[in-house]
Amino acid sequence: MGVIKKKTATRGTEGGVKYVCDVCSADITSTVRIRCAHHICNEYDLCVPCFSNGETSHNHDPKSHPYSVIEQHSIPIFTKDWGADEELLLLEGAESYGLGSWADIADHIGGYRTKDEVRDHYYKTYVESSKFPLPERASPSDRALIEEIPREKFQARKKRRIEERKEAEKDAGKNLASAPPKQKPTASVPACHEVAGYMPGRLEFETEFVNEAEEAVQHMQFEPGEGINPRTGELEPEMELKMTVMDIYNTRLTTRAERKRVIFEHHLLEYRDNIKEDKKKTKEQRELLSKAKPFARMMNHSDFKEYCKGLEREYDLRQAIGQLQDWRQMRIGDLKAGTEYEQEKFQRAQRPPPTGAFDRLASNRISKPTPPVETASAASVFTAPDLPIRLQQQNGIYTPHASPNARSPLATNDKVLTNVHANGTLTPQSGKSRYVVQPLSNVPPLKLNNENATDLHLLTKEEQELCCVLRLYPKPYLVVKEHLMKEAMKQGGNLKRKTAREICKIDVNKGGRIFDFFVNSGWIGKA
């Protein structure tokens, strides 16, 4: 490949399209080059010495392949200071990078052409021409500039211009050696602004107001004379619908532009500065100004600032009036006494609450850490036999049926007996009749062991027997138990059999057996 499009790091340098020899890699941009015209060799260039010596590389065969001699078109054709080669590169760069990307086009041309110089030349030569889009000297027979400025003279002038600009760039680099390097302007992307989603170069947001507004009109087409009835001259219903949709779209665009105007006019994009200003205000002032923000759409920035200052002034006056009224109730007649009263009020607020005599004595002694209180586990609390009794006593609905001399389980000093592990030990059940689970008809019992039921150790012996008779594994049983206990806690410890069956979400006979077991164990009460 004999063509290299070199993009330089600095704008306005030599850059441009470079041609190198495909054999010796010599730079042949400014000299005569030999290009192979065979279809196998795509853009295959040779310098004159390699061509004369018969050098070859890749698929090139100098004996049979045709070739063409390409000279530099460094001659003026449209203007005195631009050669034909630069005109070709200008048009090629405009096609590749698009009109308006003058910096990229200048890099493509090279020869230390600047973007302003390229832009001015394009507008003056092509746009402002009377033969637009062709230049003034577009005729092939117009050779006035070529005869006026010969090739050798034009190339010498071009070389002198490049050398002068190169020296000027070196001198400018020496003068700015101590200065920080000039950075490329920030790209207009949402990530390059302190406000996420804002593109400063385009003055747009990544997500606009009514962002889907364009979807209704993106496929809409209008043709000249379309939509008018030739007989009546009125608009057809389809065209009226299109115009209505366009009116809605224009209304949304107007609203979007109005919202942008408010954002730009009131400097809402200066997020950090606004945050600094808000931190200087009190919480009450921030809340007050936040309520006043809707009025910013009706005022310009200066009027809105004056309006906010007036609100803050009014708030301060109301605070001062309230303070004076408080002083009047305290029979304070002058500002000096009022200041002393406010200081003492602040000091009283900072003092700890008063303590009693025993608390003051206790504070003088070295406080020792209180040992943790040993309490029953959460499971024993939920599954205690007297849970319905305790819940009813808390709700004030418990009436004992025993004699007055009978000792209540809560009035005695005996330990609460549960049927689960409390503090690592198994406490025996109180003297109750053992509940026998009635087997289900045509349902053989399930044999559970540690191999087929890994959670079997979490159940008591009675629960294990219940699960064997009802053919339930420990884990589903524990889920049912948790839901029943939670529902019983919500309803004061009592539960209906129908409600329990609905909560279990299993066979109604199994749900009834589980409900009877819980009632007999004292975990829940029958409603």
KOLZA-853510 format. One record per residue (C-alpha): residue in one letter; x, y, z. Coordinates in steps of 0.25 Angstrom, whole numbers, padded with zeros to 4 digits, always signed. Each point is the difference from the previous one (the first is absolute). Example, Ala and Ser with C-alpha at 12.3 -4.5 7.8 and 13.67 -1.06 7.14 Angstrom:
REM residues 2
a+0049-0018+0031s+0006+0014-0002
This chain:
REM residues 527
m+0000+0000+0000g+0006+0013-0004v-0010+0010+0006i+0001+0004+0015k-0010+0010+0006k+0007+0005+0011k-0008+0007+0011t+0010+0009+0008a-0001+0003+0015t+0000+0015-0001r-0009+0008-0009g+0006+0008-0012t+0013-0008-0002e+0005-0006-0013g-0009-0013+0001g-0008-0003-0012v+0001-0013-0009k+0013-0006-0002y+0005-0009-0011v+0012-0010+0003c+0007-0010-0009d-0005-0014+0002v+0014-0005-0001c+0009+0009+0007s-0010+0008+0008a+0006+0013-0004d-0009+0013+0000i-0005+0003-0014t-0011+0010+0003s+0007+0012-0006t+0007-0008-0012v-0004-0007-0012r-0005-0015+0003i-0003-0012-0008r-0013-0007+0003c-0004-0014-0005a-0012+0000-0009h-0003-0015+0002h-0013-0004+0007i+0008-0009+0009c+0009+0011+0006n-0009+0010+0007e+0006+0013+0002y+0014-0005-0002d+0010+0011-0001l+0015+0000-0003c+0011+0011+0000v+0008+0002-0012p+0013-0007+0004c-0008-0013+0004f-0008+0001-0013s+0013+0002-0008n+0007-0012+0007g-0012-0009-0002e-0003-0002+0015t-0012-0007+0004s-0008-0005+0012h-0013-0007+0003n-0008-0004-0013h+0007+0011-0009d+0006-0005-0013p+0008+0011-0007k+0001-0008-0012s-0014-0001-0004h-0008+0010+0009p-0004+0013-0006y+0004+0013+0007s-0003+0015+0000v+0009+0011+0003i-0007+0010+0010e+0006+0014+0002q-0004+0010+0011h-0011+0009-0004s+0006+0011+0008i-0005+0011-0010p-0010+0011+0002i-0013-0002-0007f-0011+0008+0008t+0009+0009+0009k+0014+0005+0000d+0004-0007+0014w-0008-0013-0001g+0005-0011-0009a-0008-0011-0007d+0005-0011+0009e-0005+0009+0012e-0014+0002-0007l-0001-0015-0002l+0003-0003+0015l-0010+0011+0004l-0011-0006-0007e+0004-0014+0004g+0001+0004+0015a-0014+0007-0001e-0006-0013-0005s+0007-0008+0010y-0002+0009+0013g-0012+0008-0004l-0001+0015-0003g+0002+0008+0013s+0011-0010+0006w+0011+0010-0005a+0010-0004+0010d+0000-0015-0005i+0000+0005-0015a+0012+0009+0003d+0007-0012+0006h-0004-0008-0013i+0006+0011-0009g+0013+0002+0008g+0010+0010-0004y-0002+0008+0013r-0014+0004-0004t-0009+0005+0011k-0014-0002+0002d-0004+0015-0002e+0009+0000-0013v-0007-0012-0005r-0014+0005+0003d+0002+0014-0006h+0006-0006-0013y-0012-0009-0001y-0010+0011+0002k+0007+0010-0009t+0003-0010-0012y-0012-0009+0000v-0012+0006+0008e+0002+0014-0004s+0003-0003-0015s-0010+0005-0011k+0001-0014-0006f-0004-0007+0013p+0002-0011+0003l+0012+0001-0010p+0012+0010+0002e+0002+0012-0009r+0011-0007-0007a-0006-0013-0002s+0001-0001-0015p+0011-0009-0004s+0005+0010-0011d+0002+0010+0011r+0016-0001+0001a+0002+0015+0004l+0005-0003+0014i+0009-0012-0005e+0007+0009-0010e+0001+0012+0010i+0006-0009+0011p+0009-0011-0005r+0001-0014+0007e+0014+0003+0005k-0003+0014+0006f-0013-0005+0006q+0007-0012+0007a+0011+0009+0005r-0010+0009+0006k-0007-0011+0006k+0012-0006+0006r+0004+0014+0006r-0014+0001+0006i+0001-0013+0007e+0014+0003+0005e-0004+0013+0006r-0012-0006+0007k+0008-0011+0005e+0010+0010+0006a-0011+0009+0006e-0006-0013+0006k+0014-0003+0007d+0001+0014+0005a-0014+0000+0006g+0003-0013+0006k+0013+0005+0007n-0008+0012+0005l-0011-0009+0006a+0009-0010+0005s-0003+0004+0015a-0015+0001-0003p-0009-0012+0002p-0003-0008-0012k-0013+0004-0007q-0010-0010+0001k-0010-0004-0010p-0014+0006+0002t-0010-0008+0008a-0008-0009-0009s-0015+0003+0000v-0004-0013+0007p-0009-0002+0013a+0012-0005+0008c+0008+0013-0002h-0009+0009+0009e-0002+0001+0015v-0015-0002-0003a-0002-0014-0005g-0007-0001-0013y+0003+0014-0005m+0008+0002-0013p+0006+0014+0001g+0004+0002-0015r-0014-0003-0005l-0007+0006+0012e-0009-0012+0000f-0002-0011+0010e+0001-0015-0002t-0015-0002+0005e-0008+0012-0005f-0014+0004+0005v-0010-0009-0006n+0012-0008-0006e-0009-0009-0009a-0007+0012-0007e+0007-0002-0013e-0005-0015-0001a-0014+0005-0004v+0006+0008-0012q+0012-0008-0004h-0006-0007-0011m-0010+0011-0005q+0001+0005-0014f-0005+0012-0007e-0001+0001-0016p-0003+0013-0007g-0015+0000-0003e-0003-0012+0009g-0012+0000+0009i-0009+0010-0008n-0013-0004-0006p+0001+0004-0015r-0015+0002+0000t-0003+0008+0013g+0014+0005+0002e-0001-0004+0015l+0010-0008+0008e-0003-0015+0000p-0002-0007+0014e+0014-0007-0001m+0007+0014-0002e-0008+0006+0011l+0005-0011+0009k+0014+0002-0004m-0001+0015+0003t-0006-0003+0013v+0012-0009+0004m+0009+0011-0005d-0006+0010+0009i+0001-0009+0012y+0015-0002-0004n+0002+0015-0001t-0006+0003+0013r+0009-0010+0007l+0012+0006-0007t-0005+0014+0005t-0001-0006+0014r+0014-0006-0001a+0006+0013-0004e-0007+0007+0011r+0005-0009+0010k+0015+0001-0005r-0002+0015+0000v-0003-0001+0015i+0012-0009+0003f+0010+0009-0008e-0006+0013+0005h+0000-0003+0015h+0014-0007-0001l-0005-0014+0005l+0011-0007-0007e+0010+0006+0009y-0002-0011+0010r+0012+0002+0009d-0002+0015+0002n-0015-0003+0003i+0004-0010+0010k+0010+0009+0007e-0011+0011+0001d-0010-0010+0006k+0010-0004+0011k+0001+0014+0005k-0015+0001+0002t-0008-0007+0012k-0009-0012-0002e-0013+0009+0001q+0006+0010-0010r+0003-0012-0010e-0014-0005+0002l-0006+0014-0003l+0008+0002-0012s-0003-0014-0005k-0015+0004+0000a+0002+0013-0008k+0007-0007-0011p-0012-0002-0009f-0001+0016-0001a+0014+0000-0007r-0008-0004-0013m-0007+0014+0001m+0012+0009+0003n+0013+0003-0005h+0013-0004+0008s+0001+0014+0007d-0014+0001+0003f-0001-0014+0006k+0013+0003+0008e-0007+0013+0006y-0013-0008+0003c+0008-0011+0007k+0007+0011+0008g-0013+0006+0004l-0005-0014+0005e+0012-0002+0008r-0002+0014+0006e-0014-0003+0003y+0004-0013+0007d+0010+0007+0008l-0010+0011+0005r-0010-0011+0004q+0011-0007+0008a+0004+0013+0007i-0015+0003+0003g-0002-0013+0006q+0012+0002+0008l-0005+0013+0005q-0013-0006+0004d+0007-0010+0008w+0008+0010+0007r-0013+0008+0003q-0006-0012+0007m+0013-0001+0008r-0001+0014+0004i+0013+0004-0007g+0000+0015-0003d+0014+0003-0007l+0009-0007-0010k+0011-0002+0010a-0009-0009+0009g-0005-0007-0012t+0014-0004-0004e+0003-0005+0013y-0013-0008+0000e+0003-0006-0013q+0014-0004+0005e-0006-0007+0013k-0011-0007-0009f+0011-0006-0009q+0008-0004+0012r-0012-0007+0007a-0003-0007-0013q+0015-0005+0000r-0001-0006+0015p-0003-0014+0002p-0013-0004+0007p+0000+0001+0015t+0002-0013+0008g-0004-0004+0014a+0008-0002+0012f+0003-0015-0002d+0004+0003-0015r+0010+0011+0004l+0006-0010+0010a+0001-0011-0010s+0006+0010-0010n+0012+0002+0010r+0003-0014+0000i+0007-0008-0011s-0010-0006-0008k+0001-0015-0003p-0005-0006-0013t-0013-0007+0002p+0000-0015-0002p-0008-0004-0012v-0014-0006+0005e-0002-0014-0004t-0013-0001-0007a-0007-0012-0007s+0002-0001-0015a-0010+0006-0010a-0005-0014-0003s-0004-0003+0015v-0007+0013+0001f-0008-0003-0012t-0003-0014+0004a-0002+0001+0015p-0013-0007+0005d-0005+0012+0007l+0001+0009-0013p-0015+0002-0002i-0002+0003+0015r+0011+0011+0000l-0006+0006-0012q-0014+0001+0006q+0006+0006+0013q+0007+0010-0008n-0013+0004-0008g-0008-0001+0014i-0010-0011-0005y+0006-0011+0008t-0010-0006+0011p+0006-0012+0008h-0010-0012+0001a+0007-0006+0012s-0002+0003+0014p+0005+0013+0007n+0010-0008+0008a+0006-0007-0012r+0014+0004-0004s+0001+0007-0014p+0012-0004-0008l+0004+0014-0001a-0001+0003+0015t+0009-0011+0004n+0015+0000+0000d+0000-0013-0007k+0008+0000-0013v-0008+0001-0013l-0001-0014-0006t+0001-0001-0015n+0001-0011-0010v+0012+0005-0007h+0015+0002+0003a+0002+0012+0009n+0014+0004+0003g+0005-0013-0006t-0008-0009+0009l-0013-0008-0002t-0010+0004+0010p-0011-0010+0003q-0014+0002-0003s-0010+0003+0012g-0009-0010+0004k-0009-0001-0012s-0006-0011-0007r+0008-0005-0012y-0007+0004-0013v-0001-0012-0009v-0001+0004-0015q-0011-0007-0007p+0005-0007-0013l-0006+0004-0013s-0008-0010-0008n+0007-0007-0012v+0013+0008+0004p+0011-0009+0005p+0010+0007+0010l+0013+0005-0005k+0013-0005+0006l+0009+0012+0003n+0015-0001+0004n+0012+0009-0001e+0003-0005-0014n-0013+0003-0007a-0003+0012+0009t+0012+0009+0003d-0008+0010+0009l-0006-0011+0009h+0008+0005+0012l-0008+0013+0000l-0013-0007+0004t-0004-0006+0014k-0004-0014+0001e-0015+0003-0001e+0002+0008-0012q+0009-0011-0007e-0012-0009+0003l-0010+0010-0006c+0009+0001-0013c+0001-0015-0001v-0015-0002+0001l-0004+0012-0010r+0012-0004-0009l+0006+0014+0001y+0015+0003-0001p+0006+0009+0011k+0002+0012-0009p-0014+0002-0005y-0005-0003+0014l+0008+0012+0006v-0005+0009-0011v-0014-0003+0004k+0003+0001+0014e+0006+0014-0002h-0012+0005-0008l-0010-0005+0011m+0008+0006+0011k+0001+0014-0007e-0015+0000-0003a-0003-0004+0015m+0008+0011+0005k-0008+0010-0008q-0013-0005+0005g+0003-0001+0015g+0005-0014+0000n-0013-0006-0005l-0003-0006-0014k-0011-0007-0007r+0001-0013-0006k-0005+0005-0014t+0011+0011+0001a+0011-0010+0004r-0004-0009-0012e+0001+0012-0010i+0013+0004+0006c+0006-0014-0001k-0003-0001-0015i+0000-0016+0000d-0010-0011+0002v-0011+0005+0009n+0001-0013+0008k+0015+0002+0002g-0003+0015+0004g-0011-0004+0010r+0010-0010+0007i+0011+0011+0001f-0010+0010+0006d-0005-0010+0010f+0014-0004+0004f+0004+0015+0002v-0013+0002+0008n+0003-0012+0009s+0015+0005+0002g-0005+0013+0004w+0007+0008-0011i-0013+0006-0005g-0014+0001+0005k-0013-0004-0007a-0008+0012-0004
